[in-house]
Amino acid sequence: MSEILLPSIDGISLSRRRFVQGLAAGGAMLGMGLNAKPSHVEMMHARSGPKVLSGTYFDLTYSPQKVNFTGEERYATAINGSVPAPVLRWKEGDTVTLRVNNQLAKDTSIHWHGIILPPDQDGVPGISFDGIKPGESFTYQFKLNQSGTYWYHSHSGFQEQLGAYGVIVVDPAGPEPFSYDRDYAVMLSDWSDENPNDVYAKLKKMSHYYNFRERTVSESMAEISEKGWKGFRAERDMWDQMRMSDRDISDVTGYTYTFLMNGLTPAEGWMGVFKKGEKIRLRFVNGAAMTFFDVRIPGLKMKVIATDGQYIEPVSVDEFRIGVAETYDVIVEPEADMPYSVFAQAIDRSGYARGTLTPDASLIADVPSMDEAPILTHGDMGMGHGGHDMAGMDHSKHNMATMDHSQHNMAGMDHSQYQKRELKPMGSGGAGYGSSRPVQHATSEYGPHVDMRADAAQYRLDDPGIGLRNNGRKVLTYADVRNLYKTPDPREPEREIDLHLTGNMSRYMWSINGIKFADAEPLMLKYGERVRINLINDTMMNHPIHLHGMWSDLETGDPDYIPRKHTVVVQPGAKISYLVTADAKGSWAYHCHLIYHMSGMFRKVTVV
């Protein structure tokens, strides 16, 4: 197994549609002027990646750093002068010590995402420690009781959006259950030249500010031809009354974002070299602030071997969706002496990140075309036969009977191509099978702060998600994920906690059970208990939910091999359940990992 390789920032300035063309070199060629012409040796060195730091003691320093991804210089929040931050390579069983120095003008922090550790080492200001003041240092120290692919990032303000993120690789103490010849980390992220505070202010004033995928006249005419005027008008009235758009897939899009792979723009493209016949391990990490990516390598099957750092029974797929903060490890085996495109398109199809696996650095793979932009359906809104609660809207204006639901009946959808095995029935209430409780809404979910409620939210574990259904490719779903080893805690849950992911999109307000973090009481868990958490997504957005300090054991219908995750994605209008063993005393953060949702869709969890 070779040392992990990860290119540093090197990019090309992009036009207004920043994912298409480039003009000048930039990125981690820090301080290099736009007219500078780096030599071939310099460019190859730049592609070799952020320095890989290994051992048990680390010095990490935050500082402002000039970067250039788009032709305009901006300041990033760098760690050791690098964006992405250095790769940290640890060893299971070791105790690591990390001294973090703050040379910024503001407080900072580092959260070790997915690492199980004491609460005072978790790095969340206001929850587990006070943060690191400007000019000061803080020393983290903890023992590694796990292996796998993880990542680290600032948990202070919008510093993560500004570049404060990096990959963690924890090598196992013993042999792994598979072999490979090369090992590459692939960090996906999103960058905006805009100040994150300005982005957030624009979303608060106009939530669809970055959405340029609204319906065209020609599309409307096509829908009228398909559904008739009455069906078209009824559906449009429904969306208009809700002040929502069925094209509202991502809050922040390629209009402002440049999508990066290992810190390189699409105009430049990351590169990983291989020899024909080798097995290559790719460690995908989604370190984006707001972007879900759909990842594929045309011409290569990907064998998924781990998710969120935990080994799973290998699954062969053509494509997978990686939510913000998730990690997936895959193995690929190129059989030809040709370049392959590593293609990660944003969920809303407003742009992409890309790289190349190649046997020769002079060979670059063609970039595939992006798929069509997806459109939300009634099923994505949690609508069932009984209709949908539009938070007080007047249904008399909408003749639901005239609408064409044929494309939105999730229960009747052909998921056969996505299923690895026959699913056991969900919703029976037993450990591994999910909750049998019907969806109910608390009084706190009613009011102007909540603009929709999914009364018919269903388990859709075998649904690949909007934009990936029936696309002719084998797409990974949560239903395919089966832990490689037996469930460590097979107990039945002692109690259940229902958490509704709520918000008002037009006002850009986010909450849990209709209550924003500032007004919420902590979630109290009893040490040692086994509890089920049911997440019901009442919004039209995908939400990646991250529980700090404890594993989230995702219920997929197989109680014996429950997959363990640190971040769980809940699809629009759907519900999902997982079991938590409260084995870590103290206070922990629990939140949506979309950075502009986090201030409201957040809870403090206390284990006593």
Secondary structure, 3 states (H helix, E strand, C coil): CCCCECCCCCEEEECCCCCCCEEEEECCCCCCCCCCCCCHHHHHHHHCCCCEEECCEEEEEEEEEEECCCCCCEEEEEECCECCCCEEEEECCCEEEEEEEECCCCCECCEEECCCCCHHHCCCECCCECCECCCCEEEEEEECCCCEEEEEECCCCCCCCCCCEEEEEEECCCCCCCCCCEEEEEEEEEEECCCHHHHHHHHHHCCCCCCCCCCCHHHHHHHHHHHHHHHHHHHHHHHHHHCCCCCCCCCCCCCCEEEEECCECCCCCEEEECCCCCCEEEEEEECCCCCCEEEECCCCCEEEEEECCEEEEEEEECEEEECCCCEEEEEECCCCCCCEEEEEEECCCCCEEEEEEECCCCCCCCCCCCCCCCCCCCHHHCCECCECECCCCCHHHCCHHHCCCCCCCHHHCCCHHHCCCCCCCCCCCCCCCCCCCCCCCCHHHCCCCCCCECCCCEECCCCCCCCCCCCCCCECCHHHCCECCCCCCCCCCCEEEEEEEEEECCCCEEEECCECHHHCCCEEECCCCEEEEEEEECCCCCEEEEECCCCEEECCCCCCCCCEECEEEECCCEEEEEEEECCCCEEEEEEECCCCCCCCCEEEEEEC
